[in-house]
Each structure stands twice: as C-alpha cells, then as structure tokens.
Amino acid sequence: MSHTIPKREEINEAYTWDLGGLFPSSRDWEESLKEFTGQIKEIESFKGSLGDSAEHLARVLETLIQHEKLGERLGSYAYLRTSEDGGSDEHQARFARFMRAATESDSAMSYFRPEILALPDTVMEGFLQDPGVAEYRVMLVKMLRFKPHTLGEKEERLLSMQSEANQTASKSFKALTDVDLDFGEIETEEGPKPLTQSTFSAFLMDPDRNLREKAYRQFYGHYQAHENTLAALYSGSVHLDIYRAKVRNYPSSRAAALFPDKVDEEVYDNLIAVIHENLPVLHRYYSLRSKKLGIDTLRHWDVYVPLTPKIRVRHSYEEAVETIIPALAPLGDEYCDTLKQGLLGRWVDRYENKGKRSGAFSAGSYHGEPYILMNYKDDVFRDVFTLAHEGGHSMHSWYSVRNNPFQHYDYTIFEAEVASTFNEQLLGKYLIDRAESEEMKSYLVGKQIDEIVATIFRQTMFAEFEHLVHKMGEEGTPLTLESLRSTYRRLMEEYFGSEMKLEEVSDLEGLRIPHFYRAFYVYKYATGLSAAIALADRVLSGGDREREDYLSFLKSGGSRYPLESLQLAGVDMSSPDPVRNAMKRFEGLVDKLGELQ
C-alpha cells in the first residue's frame, strides 16, 4: 500500500502551528508591510545626524529598533508560511514582497554602522554614559569592536557593491552539486531508486554492504568527473576569505571569522589538539565496528551503517512528548511545563504535507511563539530526539525573549548548538537507564557514539582542513586539485587510522562539503556538543545551583559573548577541559558498546 502525502488543508489544524502570535491574519500582515515600507523615508532622514547629541541618538535608536522589530515579525511570518507549503503561490509571493521591502530597508539603514564607527571616541564614550542610551549600550559596544576593521565610507561602499559577485563560488557549487550533477539510480531489491545528495546517506546506512559500495563508487565517480571545477570553486572561495581578512586588517582569515564571537584562536587550536590526543580511542571504535559488522577491513562505506538491527518501536507524537518531558525534569518545573504546553499546544507544525519543507527547525523570534517545524513519523525513533533537540532551541528563545530587549535578545550559533544538544544528552541518558532490552541499550549507546563521531570528531577534521587550506593560501602555496586532495587525504588517514582502507576517490569528500563555503563555522558544532556534555553532567550531578546556572545561560540571550554566557552556565570553553570531558564520555561509551552483545 503506497503512502499518500496529504495536502496542507487535509492536516488537522490542531497539529499545525498557530502563527496568530505574529499576525492574526494575512490581511494584518499586508497592513504591517505597508507600515514597514512607509517608515523607510524617516529612517533615511537620520543620516548625518547621529552625532548631534545622546538624546537624539536615543530617539534614532528607538525608531530603528521598532522598525527592525516589525521587519522581524513580517519576515518570520512570511518564512514560516513558505516553509509549511512552498508550493503555494500566495506564500511565495508574500515572501518575495517581504524580501524586496527588507532589501530597501537595509539599503536605507546602511549609513548607520559606518556613521557610528566614524564618531570620535570621546563623543561615543560620552554617549555611552548617558542614561538615555543605556538600554542600547550592549549593542553599541559590540558594534564598536569592529572599528579597527572598518574602512572609510567610499571603501565600504565598494566592498558592499561586491557582495553579489562574492557569492559566485558558493552559488556555482550549489548549482553544480544540487542541480547539474545527475547521480543516476541504484538497483535495489525493491527496484531502481534515485541516487541524490539526500538519498546518498540513506544508502550508506543500508545493511546490504554491496549496495553501500555500489552507491559510494557511483556517487564519487560523478564528483571525480568534475574534480577540477570543484577544486577551482573552493580555491576561489578560500582566496576570497583571505582577501576580505586582509582588506579589513585582520591577522588571518581564521581570526576574522572568529572575531564577531570574540573567540580566541587558541580555542580552535585546543579543540584540534585534544581530538588528536584521543584519536587512538576513535581508532579502537572503528576496530570494534569492524568486529561487530563481521568484516575484516573497514571501508569508507561501512562507517555509517547502524551496528544494531533497526529498532522497531513506535511513539505517537503525544507519546514522544511524554517521553521527553520526564527526561528534562532536572531543568525544573517552569522549563518542563512551558515546553510541554508548547509541544502539545501549537508551537509545532507536526506532520508532513505536500509542499512542506523537509527536516526540522526551530524558528524563535521576539514576537509570537518559538515555532518548531517537524515532519514527525511514529515509526522513526530518531524523531523523538529531533523533537527534544528543537525543543531545546525553542526554550532557549523563550527564555531569551523574556529576559532581554530586542536589540540583544538573539544568541549566536555557538550558543544555540549547546541548548539543543544538551536536551539530547538528557534524553539519551534517561532512555539508556530505562532500556528494557540489551538490543535497545546497544542501539542507544551506538547512537550516542555516532553523534560524538559525527559532531565532534568529524567536524573537527573539517575544521582542521579549513585551517590548513587557508594557511596554505595565506603563505602563498598554490591551492590546486592535488594540494587540496592530498591535504584532505592526510587528515582522513589520521582520523580513520590503519583500520580503514581508503579508496582512490575517498578524499574527494573534501570537495563536496557545503559548509566549507562559509569558512570556520563547523568547529562550533564540536564545541557546542562538548559544552552540552559537560553541562548535562554538571546539571545531572548537581542541584538547584547548577540548574539555575544553566538557566542563566539560556536567559542571557545575546547580552554577552558566547564564551562569557557559557561561563555563566559553569563551563569554560576557553579551556580544553570540556572537550577532554567529552572524550572521556566517548571512551566510556565505546567500552560499554564492547560489553554489549
């Protein structure tokens, strides 16, 4: 019997999100869009006046903040409507009209930052001490950090005019890999199935080893046919990063990328160093994986297939919530009651429908609820963890909105990855402690191992590759197909160890990672999970103080820099200790997996 995906209008309204907290109706959205565009002339009129007085600056800031608040509401509503049904002409048109208005608004406000940064230090110091400007102090102080890296008005205008051209490498990579490359089909017992970017990972988790190998070779065969183009695109992206850093007077492209979060490069180096110290444990895991799979030599297509048979358990959406909430009990009644009401209320768009965006996300904003998109399936156990993960993001937003003004409520990705994976840690421990069979316990332990391998080890390998390649470019070493592939291959050999037999095409993986076109970003996944593991241990083994420390982190929003807000929670990410703690957890899980049948 075939599974029919329902149309949007066929979904029970109770199972969809209620966007009334943003706008009661699409007509209200239309009226607000007119209001938003009508404010643009007033915003332009402030140009050249920001240094007049502290009182005037405060008035300007209040006007700009109100304008941005309205813009966020408009954008959130339009984006969520498009996400729930991207095939709707009405939703697409609404989002397009918002983007036009937002672009016009951004252009009108483009004078603000350069004008603020051009004010004499003595003038700004006086403004910052004025009580009328106090509520904007965090925003302004963070902005002023960029003064040494901001150029004159003409130079800044020239750089901004390059922005569209600067997207060429990234856009070309996406067009080639997502659209132009046709990977063909794979013959399976159920008939031919398409091999695509999204189905490739599913093929690599198939129990049939021959099928995995066939999909792997066919997939990378197509990349090999375009390897020179891929190398040229990535090389161009790296050189653009280097150019931007030099123009703005940063010591390196990595320093430029870490500057906005106020993260010292030592944090990045500590992560890589600690992971290298623990590669023997990773190699032991791969050896154990070979043994459990019953194969003599591990190949690259063997590292993602689950070690236990598929767990056949079903959780209705309501049962998933009833599993998640007790697991999060250490966070207290307010956290759990609020999340439960949200998950069972209408924060969540629960089920798949035609035209709905795939995957899952949390989309918190200053108005409305911290909405969650799911494509929940009762028979996919992973969806229970996904719901807990997105719930972590949403509660982060819930606390942040209630404890910060709009101008600094939004937190960084560095912090966001902690709040979400923290919930998964609590859920994983809760389920392992209550597992009713060795099979379930083995599955859960294996899942936690795979999460650490994917999020800490793998992302650190990516981060190390980015650093090495950018350093090569900065030192004048040509970034050729050979130099890129050989650099990535050396890292694969180090991380996978002698247990793995690499294929000739294996190092082409380094040319297919989309995150590399947003340089020095992936390390945040590794640090985020490391921090989450440390904080989960601290909360589970502690009491009221440890719980309140963690909640203080959620409440801090964007009022502090990431390392400062995590310090509130009780973890020092400037030290290598949290990563070492995560590695101890990994070693313990590998030991436990070895003991289980």
C-alpha positions as CSV (number, residue, x, y, z in Angstrom):
1,M,0.0,0.0,0.0
2,S,1.5,3.3,-1.0
3,H,1.8,6.2,1.4
4,T,0.0,9.3,0.3
5,I,1.3,12.6,1.5
6,P,-1.7,14.8,2.5
7,K,-2.3,18.3,1.2
8,R,-1.9,21.1,3.7
9,E,-5.6,21.7,4.0
10,E,-6.1,18.0,4.9
11,I,-4.0,18.3,8.1
12,N,-5.9,18.7,11.4
13,E,-5.5,22.4,12.4
14,A,-4.6,21.3,16.0
15,Y,-1.5,19.7,14.6
16,T,-0.3,22.8,12.9
17,W,1.4,25.9,14.3
18,D,-0.6,28.9,15.2
19,L,1.0,32.0,13.7
20,G,-1.6,34.3,15.3
21,G,1.1,35.5,17.7
22,L,2.8,37.1,14.7
23,F,-0.2,38.3,12.8
24,P,-3.9,37.4,13.3
25,S,-4.4,37.1,9.5
26,S,-2.7,37.7,6.2
27,R,-4.6,40.9,5.9
28,D,-2.9,42.2,9.1
29,W,0.4,41.2,7.6
30,E,-0.3,43.2,4.4
31,E,-1.2,46.3,6.5
32,S,2.0,46.0,8.5
33,L,4.1,45.6,5.3
34,K,2.7,49.0,4.2
35,E,3.6,50.4,7.6
36,F,7.1,49.0,7.3
37,T,7.8,50.4,3.9
38,G,6.3,53.7,4.9
39,Q,8.9,54.0,7.7
40,I,11.9,53.9,5.3
41,K,12.0,57.6,4.4
42,E,12.1,58.6,8.1
43,I,15.0,56.1,8.6
44,E,16.9,57.7,5.7
45,S,16.3,61.2,7.2
46,F,18.6,60.4,10.2
47,K,21.7,60.1,8.0
48,G,24.4,62.6,9.1
49,S,22.8,63.4,12.5
50,L,23.8,60.5,14.7
51,G,26.5,62.6,16.5
52,D,24.2,65.5,17.3
53,S,23.5,64.5,20.9
54,A,23.0,61.5,23.1
55,E,19.3,62.4,23.4
56,H,18.9,62.5,19.6
57,L,20.8,59.2,19.2
58,A,18.5,57.5,21.7
59,R,15.5,58.7,19.7
60,V,17.0,57.4,16.4
61,L,17.8,54.1,18.0
62,E,14.3,53.7,19.4
63,T,12.9,54.3,15.9
64,L,15.3,51.9,14.2
65,I,14.6,49.2,16.8
66,Q,10.8,49.5,16.3
67,H,11.4,49.3,12.6
68,E,13.6,46.2,12.9
69,K,11.1,44.5,15.3
70,L,8.3,44.9,12.7
71,G,10.7,43.7,10.0
72,E,11.4,40.5,12.0
73,R,7.7,39.8,12.5
74,L,7.0,40.3,8.9
75,G,9.9,38.1,7.8
76,S,9.1,35.3,10.4
77,Y,5.5,35.1,9.2
78,A,6.4,35.0,5.5
79,Y,9.2,32.5,6.1
80,L,7.1,30.1,8.2
81,R,4.2,30.2,5.7
82,T,6.6,29.4,2.9
83,S,8.0,26.5,5.0
84,E,4.6,25.0,5.7
85,D,3.8,24.9,1.9
86,G,6.4,26.1,-0.5
87,G,4.2,25.2,-3.4
88,S,1.7,28.0,-2.6
89,D,1.9,30.9,-5.0
90,E,0.4,33.1,-2.3
91,H,3.1,32.2,0.2
92,Q,5.9,32.6,-2.4
93,A,4.6,36.0,-3.5
94,R,4.4,37.2,0.1
95,F,7.9,36.1,0.9
96,A,9.2,37.8,-2.3
97,R,7.5,41.1,-1.4
98,F,9.0,41.0,2.1
99,M,12.5,40.4,0.7
100,R,12.1,43.4,-1.6
101,A,11.0,45.6,1.3
102,A,13.8,44.2,3.5
103,T,16.4,45.0,0.9
104,E,15.1,48.5,0.5
105,S,15.2,48.9,4.3
106,D,18.7,47.5,4.6
107,S,19.9,49.9,1.9
108,A,18.2,52.9,3.8
109,M,19.9,51.8,7.0
110,S,23.3,51.2,5.5
111,Y,24.7,54.5,6.7
112,F,24.1,53.6,10.4
113,R,27.1,51.4,11.3
114,P,29.8,53.4,9.3
115,E,28.5,56.7,10.8
116,I,28.5,55.3,14.4
117,L,32.0,54.0,13.9
118,A,33.2,57.3,12.4
119,L,32.2,59.2,15.5
120,P,35.2,60.4,17.7
121,D,36.0,58.1,20.6
122,T,35.4,60.9,23.1
123,V,31.9,61.6,21.7
124,M,30.9,57.9,21.8
125,E,32.3,57.5,25.3
126,G,30.1,60.4,26.4
127,F,27.0,59.0,24.7
128,L,27.5,55.5,26.3
129,Q,27.5,57.1,29.7
130,D,24.2,58.8,29.1
131,P,21.2,57.2,30.9
132,G,19.1,57.6,27.8
133,V,21.4,55.4,25.7
134,A,21.9,52.8,28.5
135,E,19.5,50.2,27.0
136,Y,21.4,50.3,23.7
137,R,24.8,50.0,25.3
138,V,25.4,46.3,24.7
139,M,24.5,46.7,21.0
140,L,26.7,49.7,20.6
141,V,29.7,48.3,22.4
142,K,29.6,45.2,20.3
143,M,29.4,47.3,17.2
144,L,32.4,49.5,18.3
145,R,34.7,46.4,18.5
146,F,34.7,46.4,14.7
147,K,36.1,50.0,14.4
148,P,39.7,48.9,13.7
149,H,38.4,46.6,10.9
150,T,36.0,49.2,9.3
151,L,37.2,51.2,6.3
152,G,36.2,54.6,5.1
153,E,32.8,55.3,3.6
154,K,34.0,55.0,-0.1
155,E,35.9,51.8,0.6
156,E,32.9,50.3,2.5
157,R,30.6,51.2,-0.4
158,L,32.9,49.5,-2.9
159,L,33.1,46.4,-0.7
160,S,29.3,46.3,-0.4
161,M,28.9,46.5,-4.1
162,Q,30.9,43.3,-4.4
163,S,28.5,41.3,-2.3
164,E,26.6,39.7,-5.1
165,A,29.7,38.9,-7.1
166,N,31.3,37.4,-4.0
167,Q,28.5,34.7,-4.0
168,T,29.7,33.3,-7.3
169,A,31.8,30.4,-5.9
170,S,29.1,29.3,-3.4
171,K,26.2,29.6,-5.9
172,S,28.1,27.8,-8.6
173,F,29.0,25.0,-6.1
174,K,25.3,24.6,-5.2
175,A,24.2,24.7,-8.8
176,L,26.7,22.1,-9.8
177,T,26.2,19.7,-6.9
178,D,22.4,20.1,-6.2
179,V,21.1,20.7,-9.8
180,D,23.5,19.8,-12.6
181,L,25.0,16.6,-11.2
182,D,22.8,13.6,-12.0
183,F,24.0,10.6,-10.0
184,G,21.7,8.2,-11.7
185,E,19.8,5.3,-10.0
186,I,20.8,2.3,-7.8
187,E,19.2,-1.0,-8.4
188,T,17.7,-2.4,-5.1
189,E,15.5,-5.4,-4.2
190,E,12.6,-3.0,-4.4
191,G,13.5,-1.8,-7.8
192,P,15.6,1.2,-9.0
193,K,15.9,4.1,-6.6
194,P,17.4,7.5,-7.4
195,L,20.9,8.4,-6.0
196,T,20.9,12.0,-4.9
197,Q,22.6,14.2,-2.4
198,S,19.9,13.4,0.1
199,T,19.5,9.7,-0.6
200,F,23.3,9.0,-0.5
201,S,23.3,9.0,3.3
202,A,20.4,6.6,3.4
203,F,22.2,4.2,1.0
204,L,25.3,4.3,3.3
205,M,23.1,3.1,6.2
206,D,21.7,0.2,4.3
207,P,22.5,-3.3,5.8
208,D,23.5,-4.6,2.3
209,R,27.2,-3.9,2.1
210,N,27.3,-4.5,-1.7
211,L,24.6,-1.9,-2.1
212,R,26.6,0.6,0.1
213,E,29.7,0.1,-2.0
214,K,27.8,0.5,-5.3
215,A,26.2,3.7,-4.1
216,Y,29.5,5.0,-2.8
217,R,31.5,4.4,-6.0
218,Q,28.8,5.7,-8.3
219,F,28.3,8.9,-6.2
220,Y,32.0,9.7,-6.0
221,G,32.5,8.8,-9.6
222,H,30.4,11.8,-10.6
223,Y,32.4,14.0,-8.3
224,Q,35.6,12.8,-9.8
225,A,34.3,13.7,-13.3
226,H,34.1,17.3,-12.1
227,E,37.0,17.4,-9.6
228,N,38.9,20.3,-11.4
229,T,35.8,22.5,-11.3
230,L,35.1,21.7,-7.7
231,A,38.7,22.4,-6.7
232,A,38.7,25.8,-8.6
233,L,35.4,26.8,-6.9
234,Y,36.7,26.0,-3.4
235,S,40.1,27.6,-4.1
236,G,38.2,30.8,-5.2
237,S,36.2,30.8,-2.0
238,V,39.3,30.4,0.2
239,H,41.1,33.3,-1.6
240,L,38.0,35.5,-1.2
241,D,38.2,34.8,2.6
242,I,41.8,35.7,2.6
243,Y,41.2,38.9,0.6
244,R,38.4,40.0,3.0
245,A,40.6,39.5,6.0
246,K,43.5,41.4,4.6
247,V,41.3,44.3,3.4
248,R,39.9,44.6,6.9
249,N,43.3,44.4,8.7
250,Y,42.8,41.0,10.4
251,P,45.9,38.9,11.0
252,S,44.4,35.9,9.2
253,S,41.1,34.7,7.7
254,R,40.5,32.5,10.7
255,A,41.0,35.4,13.1
256,A,38.5,37.4,11.0
257,A,35.9,34.6,11.2
258,L,36.3,34.2,15.0
259,F,36.3,37.9,15.8
260,P,32.5,38.5,15.8
261,D,32.0,35.9,18.6
262,K,35.1,37.2,20.5
263,V,36.6,33.7,20.4
264,D,40.4,33.4,20.6
265,E,42.1,31.3,18.0
266,E,43.5,29.2,20.9
267,V,40.0,27.7,21.4
268,Y,40.1,26.4,17.9
269,D,43.7,25.1,18.3
270,N,42.8,23.5,21.7
271,L,39.9,21.6,20.1
272,I,42.1,20.1,17.4
273,A,44.9,19.3,19.9
274,V,42.5,17.4,22.3
275,I,40.9,15.5,19.4
276,H,44.4,14.4,18.2
277,E,45.2,13.2,21.7
278,N,42.1,11.0,21.6
279,L,42.4,9.6,18.0
280,P,43.5,6.2,19.4
281,V,40.1,5.8,21.1
282,L,38.4,6.6,17.8
283,H,40.6,4.0,16.1
284,R,39.5,1.5,18.7
285,Y,35.9,2.3,18.0
286,Y,36.5,1.6,14.3
287,S,38.1,-1.7,15.2
288,L,35.1,-2.6,17.3
289,R,32.8,-1.5,14.4
290,S,34.7,-3.9,12.1
291,K,34.3,-6.8,14.5
292,K,30.6,-6.1,15.1
293,L,29.9,-5.9,11.4
294,G,31.8,-9.1,10.9
295,I,34.2,-7.7,8.3
296,D,38.0,-7.9,8.0
297,T,38.7,-4.5,6.6
298,L,36.6,-1.4,7.2
299,R,35.9,0.7,4.2
300,H,34.6,4.3,3.9
301,W,31.1,3.0,3.1
302,D,31.0,1.0,6.4
303,V,31.2,3.8,8.9
304,Y,27.6,5.0,8.9
305,V,25.5,1.7,8.9
306,P,23.9,1.1,12.3
307,L,25.5,-1.7,14.4
308,T,22.2,-2.9,15.7
309,P,19.2,-4.0,13.7
310,K,16.6,-1.3,13.2
311,I,14.7,-0.7,16.4
312,R,11.1,-1.4,15.7
313,V,9.4,0.8,18.3
314,R,6.6,3.3,17.7
315,H,6.0,6.6,19.5
316,S,3.0,8.7,18.6
317,Y,3.7,12.4,18.8
318,E,2.0,12.6,22.2
319,E,4.0,9.6,23.5
320,A,7.2,11.3,22.3
321,V,6.3,14.4,24.3
322,E,5.5,12.2,27.4
323,T,9.0,10.6,27.0
324,I,10.9,13.8,26.5
325,I,9.4,15.9,29.4
326,P,10.4,13.5,32.3
327,A,13.9,13.2,30.7
328,L,14.2,17.0,31.1
329,A,12.9,17.1,34.7
330,P,16.4,18.2,36.1
331,L,15.7,21.6,34.4
332,G,12.8,22.3,36.7
333,D,9.0,22.7,36.5
334,E,8.9,26.0,34.6
335,Y,11.1,24.7,31.8
336,C,9.2,21.4,31.5
337,D,5.7,22.8,31.9
338,T,6.3,25.5,29.4
339,L,7.8,23.1,26.9
340,K,5.1,20.5,27.3
341,Q,2.4,23.2,26.8
342,G,4.2,24.4,23.7
343,L,4.7,20.9,22.2
344,L,1.2,19.8,22.8
345,G,-0.2,23.2,22.0
346,R,0.5,24.9,18.7
347,W,4.2,25.8,18.7
348,V,4.8,22.8,16.5
349,D,3.8,22.1,12.9
350,R,3.9,18.3,13.4
351,Y,3.4,16.3,10.3
352,E,4.4,16.1,6.6
353,N,2.2,17.6,4.0
354,K,2.7,18.3,0.3
355,G,5.0,21.3,-0.3
356,K,6.3,21.4,3.3
357,R,10.0,21.9,3.9
358,S,11.8,18.7,4.8
359,G,13.7,18.1,8.0
360,A,13.1,20.1,11.2
361,F,14.0,23.5,12.6
362,S,13.1,25.9,15.5
363,A,12.4,29.5,14.5
364,G,12.3,31.7,17.5
365,S,11.6,35.4,17.2
366,Y,10.9,38.3,19.5
367,H,7.1,38.1,18.8
368,G,4.9,35.0,18.5
369,E,5.9,31.6,19.8
370,P,9.3,29.8,19.4
371,Y,7.9,27.8,16.5
372,I,9.1,24.3,15.5
373,L,8.8,22.6,12.1
374,M,8.7,18.8,12.2
375,N,8.0,16.1,9.8
376,Y,7.3,13.7,12.6
377,K,6.8,9.9,11.9
378,D,5.7,7.5,14.6
379,D,8.0,4.7,13.4
380,V,11.2,6.8,13.2
381,F,12.8,6.7,16.7
382,R,15.2,9.4,15.7
383,D,12.3,11.9,15.5
384,V,11.9,11.7,19.3
385,F,15.4,13.0,19.7
386,T,14.8,15.6,17.0
387,L,11.8,16.9,18.8
388,A,13.9,17.2,22.0
389,H,16.6,18.9,20.1
390,E,14.3,21.5,18.5
391,G,12.6,22.0,21.9
392,G,16.0,23.0,23.3
393,H,16.3,25.7,20.7
394,S,12.8,26.9,21.3
395,M,13.2,27.1,25.1
396,H,16.5,29.0,24.6
397,S,14.5,31.5,22.6
398,W,11.6,31.5,25.1
399,Y,14.0,32.4,28.0
400,S,16.0,34.9,25.9
401,V,12.9,36.9,24.8
402,R,11.7,37.2,28.3
403,N,15.0,38.5,29.7
404,N,16.4,40.8,27.1
405,P,15.3,43.8,25.0
406,F,15.0,43.2,21.2
407,Q,18.4,44.7,20.4
408,H,20.3,42.0,22.1
409,Y,18.0,39.0,22.6
410,D,19.3,37.0,19.7
411,Y,22.0,34.5,20.6
412,T,24.9,33.1,18.4
413,I,25.0,29.7,16.7
414,F,27.9,28.9,19.1
415,E,25.4,29.0,22.0
416,A,22.4,27.6,20.1
417,E,24.2,24.3,19.5
418,V,24.6,23.9,23.2
419,A,20.9,24.3,24.2
420,S,19.7,21.8,21.6
421,T,22.3,19.0,22.1
422,F,22.0,19.4,25.9
423,N,18.4,18.2,25.7
424,E,19.5,15.2,23.6
425,Q,22.1,14.3,26.2
426,L,19.5,14.3,29.0
427,L,17.1,12.3,26.8
428,G,19.8,9.7,25.8
429,K,20.8,9.1,29.5
430,Y,17.1,8.8,30.6
431,L,16.4,6.2,27.9
432,I,19.6,4.2,28.4
433,D,18.8,4.0,32.2
434,R,15.4,2.7,31.4
435,A,16.1,0.4,28.4
436,E,14.2,-2.8,28.7
437,S,16.4,-4.9,26.4
438,E,20.1,-5.3,25.5
439,E,19.2,-4.5,21.9
440,M,17.6,-1.2,22.8
441,K,20.5,-0.3,25.1
442,S,23.0,-1.2,22.4
443,Y,21.1,1.0,19.9
444,L,21.1,4.0,22.3
445,V,24.8,3.6,23.2
446,G,25.6,3.3,19.5
447,K,23.5,6.4,18.7
448,Q,25.4,8.5,21.3
449,I,28.7,7.2,19.9
450,D,27.7,8.1,16.3
451,E,26.6,11.6,17.5
452,I,30.0,12.3,19.0
453,V,31.9,10.9,16.0
454,A,29.8,13.0,13.6
455,T,29.6,16.1,15.6
456,I,33.0,16.3,17.4
457,F,35.5,14.1,15.5
458,R,34.2,14.7,12.0
459,Q,33.5,18.4,12.4
460,T,37.0,18.9,14.0
461,M,38.5,17.1,11.0
462,F,36.6,19.6,8.7
463,A,37.8,22.5,10.9
464,E,41.4,21.4,10.7
465,F,41.2,21.0,6.9
466,E,39.8,24.6,6.6
467,H,42.6,25.9,8.8
468,L,45.3,24.1,6.8
469,V,44.0,25.2,3.4
470,H,43.5,28.8,4.4
471,K,47.0,28.8,5.9
472,M,48.4,27.4,2.7
473,G,46.7,30.2,0.7
474,E,48.0,32.9,3.1
475,E,51.5,31.5,2.8
476,G,51.4,31.5,-1.0
477,T,51.1,27.8,-1.5
478,P,49.0,27.2,-4.7
479,L,45.6,25.7,-4.0
480,T,45.4,23.1,-6.7
481,L,43.3,19.9,-7.1
482,E,46.4,17.9,-5.9
483,S,47.2,20.0,-2.9
484,L,43.6,20.1,-1.7
485,R,43.1,16.4,-2.2
486,S,46.4,15.4,-0.6
487,T,45.8,17.6,2.4
488,Y,42.3,16.1,3.0
489,R,43.6,12.6,2.5
490,R,46.3,13.0,5.1
491,L,43.6,14.0,7.6
492,M,41.4,11.1,6.7
493,E,44.4,8.7,7.3
494,E,45.0,10.3,10.7
495,Y,41.4,10.3,11.8
496,F,40.3,6.9,10.5
497,G,43.6,5.2,11.3
498,S,45.0,1.9,9.9
499,E,41.7,0.2,10.4
500,M,40.3,1.9,7.4
501,K,41.2,1.2,3.8
502,L,40.6,4.4,1.8
503,E,39.6,4.4,-1.8
504,E,41.3,6.5,-4.5
505,V,38.2,8.7,-4.6
506,S,37.7,9.0,-0.8
507,D,39.5,12.3,-0.4
508,L,37.0,13.9,-2.9
509,E,34.8,14.2,0.2
510,G,36.8,17.4,1.0
511,L,35.4,19.0,-2.2
512,R,31.7,18.3,-1.6
513,I,31.1,19.8,1.9
514,P,28.8,22.9,1.5
515,H,29.8,24.2,4.9
516,F,33.3,25.0,3.6
517,Y,31.8,27.9,1.6
518,R,31.1,29.5,5.0
519,A,34.6,29.2,6.4
520,F,35.5,28.4,10.0
521,Y,31.9,27.6,11.0
522,V,31.9,23.9,11.6
523,Y,34.1,24.0,14.7
524,K,31.0,25.4,16.6
525,Y,29.3,22.0,16.2
526,A,32.2,20.3,18.0
527,T,32.5,22.9,20.8
528,G,28.7,23.0,21.1
529,L,28.3,19.3,21.8
530,S,31.4,19.3,24.1
531,A,29.9,22.1,26.1
532,A,26.5,20.3,26.2
533,I,28.0,17.1,27.5
534,A,29.9,19.0,30.3
535,L,26.8,21.0,31.3
536,A,24.5,17.9,31.2
537,D,26.9,16.1,33.5
538,R,27.0,19.2,35.8
539,V,23.2,19.6,36.0
540,L,22.5,15.8,36.4
541,S,25.1,15.5,39.2
542,G,24.3,18.9,40.8
543,G,21.3,20.6,42.5
544,D,19.5,23.9,42.4
545,R,22.6,26.0,41.8
546,E,23.7,24.0,38.8
547,R,20.2,24.1,37.3
548,E,20.0,27.9,37.8
549,D,23.4,28.4,36.3
550,Y,22.3,26.6,33.1
551,L,19.0,28.6,33.0
552,S,21.0,31.8,33.4
553,F,22.9,30.9,30.3
554,L,19.6,30.4,28.4
555,K,18.3,33.8,29.8
556,S,21.5,35.7,28.7
557,G,20.4,35.7,25.0
558,G,22.9,37.9,23.1
559,S,23.7,40.1,26.1
560,R,27.2,38.6,26.3
561,Y,29.7,36.9,24.0
562,P,29.4,33.1,23.7
563,L,32.3,32.2,26.0
564,E,31.0,34.6,28.7
565,S,27.5,33.3,28.6
566,L,28.7,29.7,28.8
567,Q,30.9,30.6,31.8
568,L,27.6,31.6,33.5
569,A,26.4,28.1,32.9
570,G,29.5,26.7,34.5
571,V,31.7,25.6,31.6
572,D,34.9,27.3,30.4
573,M,35.2,26.8,26.7
574,S,38.5,28.8,26.6
575,S,40.0,25.7,28.3
576,P,40.5,22.3,26.7
577,D,38.8,20.6,29.7
578,P,35.2,20.4,28.3
579,V,36.5,18.7,25.1
580,R,38.6,16.3,27.2
581,N,35.5,15.6,29.3
582,A,33.6,14.8,26.1
583,M,36.4,12.4,25.0
584,K,36.1,10.6,28.4
585,R,32.4,10.2,27.8
586,F,33.2,8.8,24.3
587,E,35.7,6.3,25.7
588,G,33.2,5.2,28.3
589,L,30.5,4.6,25.6
590,V,33.0,2.7,23.4
591,D,33.8,0.5,26.4
592,K,30.1,-0.1,27.1
593,L,29.4,-0.9,23.5
594,G,32.1,-3.5,23.6
595,E,30.5,-5.1,26.6
596,L,27.0,-5.3,25.0
597,Q,26.1,-8.1,22.6
